[in-house]
Amino acid sequence: MASQHTLFITLLSDWRSGSGTGRPGDVDQLVRRDAEHCPFLPAKTIIGVLRDGCERVAYALDGGQADGPWAQWVAYLFGNHPGPNKLLMPVNAHLKVDSAHLDGQLRRAIATRPALQSALTLVKPGVKISSATGDAEEKCIRLEEMSRGGTTLKSTFTIQDSYGERLDPESEQGKAAYALLAAGAALVERIGGKRRRGAGRCQVTLSKTAMDLTKAYEYLSKTEKPPEAPLLQS
């Protein structure tokens, strides 16, 4: 059984993870809420921004080489999706990430207090942008619910070895995987929806049980070539 580490996502500005629904006659877009009625970030959203950060780190470490050794570690962590014109071996993702939520004690404390639940969000006016002109359309004002910044969400994650067991952070392969993930997480600046309009500014860090940023940078700066990623066919 693979042991879990913690991923901390500190929201520095208002943010949103949309539910795709609204309240008729009131709010056009509501945020997603968990079982305790608190805003949260789904795992898919977190994995997407982590992958983007890790790809940028790998591209730099590989000197712009598209299929370098660090790019192989990105494939190991996140898997790959061969397209019709790409002759790639399918690879399973070895990074498993859970949805990110507010602290459990806080969620339980406000679970039966609607007034406190409502304080976690605010409603902002918005407009519909025309795809043809790029300008705001007339008579298309929208009300969108946003989650308040200044909070920290927690997610658990594991990196598994080829046998589904915990990848030891102190092993040679573990150092490469966790260092890449820590550096990629540090490059994540925004998360969730409305990022292009200033929402979702954040900082993402790993727990020290995995690898902190200082240790990751130290490893990456002195490692010219990482150990080979054990890529297996899915």
N, C-alpha and C positions, 0 to 999 in steps of 0.2 A: 504494500500500500504506500503510495507516494505521499510524503508529508507536505504540508502546505506552508506557504509564506504569505506575507501581507503586502498588498500594494496600497499606498496612500495617495489619494487624489485630493489635493487642496484646491478648492475653487476660489479664485481671487476676484471673480466678477460674477454677475448674474449669469445663469446658464440654463439650458433647457434640453431635455430629452423628451421629444414630443410623443404623445400617445396616439396621434392621428385622429383624435375625437375632440369635440367641443361641447359647450352647453348651449342649446338653442336659445337665441334671444339674449345671450349674455357674453360668453367667451368663445371665440372662434377656435382656438387651439389650447388644449390643456396639456400639462406635463404628465409624464408617466409616474405612477405611484406604486409602491410595494404594498404588501399585505397590511402594514401598519400605517398606510396612507401617507408615506413620506416619499419625496422625489428620490429617484435612483438612476444609475447609469447601467444599461444592459451590457452584458459581457461582449457582445458583438461590437459595440461602439468602442469599448476599451481596447479590444484586440486590434481594431482598425488603426487607431492612432499609434499604438505601440509598434505595429508593423511598419508604419510609415517612418517612425523615428529610427528603428533598427535598420531599415533599408538605407537611410541617409548615412548612418554611421558606417555600415558595411561598404557602401560606395566609396566613402572617403578612405577607409582603411585599405581597401583593395585598389586604391589609386585609379578609380574610375573603371575598373574591369567589371564587366557585367556578371561574370560567372566565377568570381574569385573565391578564395577560401572562406571569407567572411560572409559572402552572399550565400554560401552553402549552409552556414549556421542560421541565416535568416530562414531558409527553407526548412531547416530542421525544427526551428521554433514554431513557425507559423504554417508549415506545409506549403505546397505549391499547387497551381491550377494550370496544368499544361493546356495551351490553346491548340486550335487545329493546325497551326503552322509552327508549333514548337514541339520538337522531339525531346520531351523531358520525361523522366521517370516520376510518376506520381509519388508524393511524399506526404505522410501523415503529419499533422501538427503535434508536437510534443509539449507545447506550452498550453496549459489548461487554466483558463481564467474564469472566475465567477463574477456575477454582477456586483457593482459597488453600491454600498448603502451607508446611511448614517450609522453612527455608533448604536449598537443594539440596545444599550441601556436607555439612550435618548429616545429611540423609536418606541420602546415599550412604555416609557413615561408619558408620551403624548398620544399613544394609540387611541385613548378614549377621550381626548381633549381636542375637539374640532377647532377651537379658537387658536390653540398652539399649532395645530397642523396648518391652518391657513396662514400663519405667520411665516412659514417656510417659503412661501411664494408671494409673488406680486403680479399684477396685470399691467402690461404695457401696451400702448396703442401702436399699431403698425400699419403699413400700407401694402397694397399689391403692386409689384413692379411689372410693367409691361415687358414681355419677352421681345417684342418688336422694337420698342423705342428705348428701353432701359429707364424710362421715367415712371413716376408714380401714376397709377391710373386714378381717374376721378371717381369719387363716390365709392371707393373701395377701402375704407378704413377698417382695420381689423383689430381685435383685442386678443392679445396672446399672453398666456400665463408663463411666467418665468420663475425659476427657482433662485432663491437668494444666494449670493456669494458669501464668503466668510465661513464656509463649512468645510469639513474634511470627510470624504467618503472612503470607506475601506472595502477592498476586495481581496479575496484569497486566490492564490495561484500556485501551480506546481509546474516544474519542468521534469518530464519523465525521461528515463533512458530507453533504450531500444526494447526493453523487456517490460515496460510499464511501471517500473519502480522509480523511486526518487533519484534524480540525478544529483549526486553529491557535489555541493558547491566547491569543495576543496579538491576534487579530482581534476585532472587536466582538462577533460572535456567540460566538466562543470564550470570551471573558471571561465572558459571561453563563452559558454552559453549565458551565464549570469552576468558577466561583464558587458556583453553586447546588449542584453536586455536592460541593464541599469543605465548604460549610456544612451540607448534609444529612448528610454522613459524620460531622461533629462531633457531631451529635445522636444518633448510634447509641450506645446504652449497653450493650446486650446482644445476643448473637447465638447462634444454635443452639437446641437443645431445652432444656427445663426452665428457661426464663428466669423464669417466675413463681415458681420455687422457689429463685431466687438464683444460678443457673448462668449462664455466658456473659457475665459483665461484661467490657467491652472498651472500647478506644479505636480509632477508625478514622481514618486520615489519608491524604492523597494525597502522592505524591512532589512535590518542588519543580519537576520538569519539567512538571507539570500546573499546579497552583496551591496554594500553602500557605494555611493558614487566615487568617493576618494579611492577606495580599493579598486574599483572598476577602471578608473583612469590610469592608475598605477600599472595595472596588468596590461591594459591596451597599449600604453606608451612603450612598454618594453618587450612586447610580443610582436615580432616581425611576421610570423606566420603561425596561426593557431593550429591546434591538433585537428585532424580530419573529422568532419562531422559524419556520424554514422547514419547516413541516409539509406533508408530501406524502402522498398516498394510497399505501397499501401494495399 
